[in-house]
Amino acid sequence: MTQVTAVFWDLGGVLLSNGWDHDTRAEAARRFHLDEKDLQNRHEELADAFETGRMNLDTYLQRAVFYQPRGFTVADFKQFIFEHSTEKPDSRAILEELSTTRCLLLATLNNESVELNLYRIRKFQLTRNFKAFFSSCYMGVRKPNASIYERVLAITQRAPEETIFIDDRPANLEPARCLGIRAVLFQSAAQLRGELASAGVLS
């Protein structure tokens, strides 16, 4: 078996809570008395530009929420979005262990908007563990588009078979697996620990 030299992590659903996902948007609609269907539909129309760095948070909110007068401020809504990020401590413990292996490259490979990505990196001190952040907002493309995986391999100069990619969504793992990347479907921290141990990167 080829030795693993790099492990790429999804963030939302694996290491952290999901960021601005369907459930959080539904909760926002209830909290701010918005039409949930309208919010979800508007998000879907804007999501690609928003998560690939072509639209900033202020423009996104103007078009998704503040296209008409509201009884709350943009700052109120941003605070709601940001404060819903939490850490998964059992997954973070695994990441901390991997961080002690100097010969292993650890990086993110996730879909996220610029502002939320920066907030989560800083809040949870992710630079302590990750050497690079291959987020969709910087890469200009989102998972599961195969281009994002190809670009990450090219930038890191890794062969697919020497890399592992961890994600909680099967659809995001399929293109990686087709390229020869070792794809790990995250279900729990205990399961992930077992998978990484089997791959020889965790004792």
Number of C-alpha atoms within 10 A of each C-alpha: 7 9 11 21 18 22 22 23 24 22 25 21 17 24 23 18 15 18 24 20 14 15 12 16 19 17 15 19 18 12 11 14 11 16 13 16 12 13 18 18 12 16 21 14 12 18 17 20 18 21 27 21 20 15 17 16 16 14 13 17 17 12 16 19 20 15 9 8 8 12 6 10 11 14 10 10 15 15 11 17 17 17 11 12 19 16 18 15 12 15 18 18 14 17 19 13 13 20 17 10 13 9 11 15 20 23 23 21 25 26 24 25 25 20 17 18 22 12 14 19 16 12 13 14 11 18 12 11 18 18 13 15 21 22 26 23 25 18 20 16 21 24 18 18 13 17 16 22 26 14 14 19 17 12 10 12 9 16 16 22 17 16 23 23 24 24 23 18 16 13 13 22 21 14 20 25 17 12 16 14 21 19 21 21 18 23 13 14 18 12 13 18 20 14 16 19 12 11 16 12 19 14 11
